[in-house]
Amino acid sequence: MNSRRHTDSGMSAPVEHVKLAGPAQGSDQSAVTSYQSTRGQSSPHPFATILLEGLAPDGGLYVPDHYPQIGHELEQWRNLSHAELAYEIIRRFAPDIPVPDLQAIVERTYTPARFGHPDITPITTLEPGLHLLGLSHGPTGAFKDHALQLLAELYEYELARSGGELNILGATSGDTGSAAEEAMRGRANIRVFMLSPHGRMSPFQRAQMYGIDDPHIHNLAIEGNFDQCQAIVKAIARDLDFKRTNHIGSVNSINWARIAAQVVYYVTAYLSVTQGSGQPVSFAVPSGNFGNLCAGHIARQMGLPIRQLILATNENNVLDEFFRTGVYRPRPSAETVATSSPSMDISKASNLERFVFDLVGRDPAQVRELWGQLSTTGQFDLSKTSDWQHLSEFGIVSGTSTHADRIATIRSTWERYGVEIDPHTAAGMSVGSRYRDPDVPLICLETALPVKFAATIVEALGRPPARPARFAGIEDRPQHVTVLPANAEQVKAFIQATIGQTEE
Ligand SMILES: *Cc1c(COP(=O)(O)O)cnc(C)c1O
């Protein structure tokens, strides 16, 4: 376990002090040409091919052949709009999309109308050196809109180009489902079948999802819990015949395009709080599936001067345990505890494999060995390996927040700054404050609107959260949902019947 190849194929070694990457050999040369699996046993593909795929055929996750460097161009981007900057980032990952097409896609995606704010991702300075990055101004009030709105445009574009159709199948306990449905509604050749646990979502979340009135959006409330919903999705994904004939696809958090889209706001946030070249910043990131933090890691690998990426978990602290001890031990879903930050109630971090791939020097054989151990023994331990000695070079530190920490942080943020934050954002701020360095600006990612988690806000502030006008009265809209038993065959039958109907 000691072959280190961090400097292969144009990837620069992570650096402790801030150093911008040397001049690239012309920006287009630095673009990603293909994607490979973290387990190294699937053939490389261009962006357009992996866009519509989930896992690589060998069970790994797709990663770019190298991380394009943005070093010296960064300073030239200070006056770009959000959409222009998104173009600069995404084109480096998707050189197979023609320039005018990609420009049109990002211009359509990142508009003030869609994201409810002229800056798209506004920065609020709470006090000198402490900032909140507003990622929850999109249609569903959660940061997942940033990736899913782009994904919907990219999917529609690819399907138009290839002449295909897509039936997206997913399971949700809240935020992902509504962000996906809101993004995919009204899109040509795309239908959504979203499974949710019957009677287990908040009234607000139900209203957000089931209130969508679109002939191609199908809410299936399953008589079971979230794990049963996910088990059904997995069972259907294993039925390759069914998958192929019915053009089943997914939008889950391991999708590479979602990660790439999230790199964009790390760069815009950096430019908002710094004045000059090379000045470092740190980010605090409320984490569950490691998607958001993975995007920060990639931004740092691309040369963005990030000192620390501060990972915050709630009581479900599998990721904090990994970064503190080197032991990755996903919990059985029955051990996942329900917390006041439900979108972080995750006991298996799907995207972690991408980071571990980099940590072990991009050696797919080691990733295969580790995930093999994981499937036989339920865990792996990196603490005794030489790779673990290099962890600090990646700038990731971590901590766990408790319910009491989150309540106290919601309260103190309101009292000190007059700003309402939701319990996920509070987890990030709480852990972020433990690592704060007075000389380095700290940017806390705001991942959801407080209105989505009213009960916790009442507990912290003694009153309900502010409700933005666009969410007024959503509980009164008619709801569209079909209740089904927790049975994969019945879900398949529903999908087939629906597809058959609309084709006639
Ligand atoms: C999904 C989600 C998270 C966790 O993000 P990951 O990318 O899964 O780590 C945190 N907060 C909110 C509000 C979310 O919806």
The ligand as an SDF file (V2000), in Angstrom:
LIG
                    3D

 15 15  0  0  0  0  0  0  0  0999 V2000
  -28.2250   16.7380    1.0300 C   0  0  0  0  0  0  0  0  0  0  0  0
  -28.0660   17.7170    2.1290 C   0  0  0  0  0  0  0  0  0  0  0  0
  -26.8970   17.7680    2.9280 C   0  0  0  0  0  0  0  0  0  0  0  0
  -25.7580   16.7680    2.7750 C   0  0  0  0  0  0  0  0  0  0  0  0
  -25.0240   16.9610    1.6020 O   0  0  0  0  0  0  0  0  0  0  0  0
  -24.0880   15.7920    1.0030 P   0  0  0  0  0  0  0  0  0  0  0  0
  -23.6620   16.2790   -0.3210 O   0  0  0  0  0  0  0  0  0  0  0  0
  -24.9560   14.5670    0.9310 O   0  0  0  0  0  0  0  0  0  0  0  0
  -22.9550   15.5960    1.9620 O   0  0  0  0  0  0  0  0  0  0  0  0
  -26.7950   18.7570    3.8880 C   0  0  0  0  0  0  0  0  0  0  0  0
  -27.7910   19.6470    4.0900 N   0  0  0  0  0  0  0  0  0  0  0  0
  -28.9270   19.6320    3.3490 C   0  0  0  0  0  0  0  0  0  0  0  0
  -29.9900   20.6170    3.6360 C   0  0  0  0  0  0  0  0  0  0  0  0
  -29.1050   18.6750    2.3430 C   0  0  0  0  0  0  0  0  0  0  0  0
  -30.2370   18.6570    1.6120 O   0  0  0  0  0  0  0  0  0  0  0  0
  1  2  1  0
  2  3  1  0
  2 14  2  0
  3  4  1  0
  3 10  2  0
  4  5  1  0
  5  6  1  0
  6  7  2  0
  6  8  1  0
  6  9  1  0
 10 11  1  0
 11 12  2  0
 12 13  1  0
 12 14  1  0
 14 15  1  0
M  END
$$$$
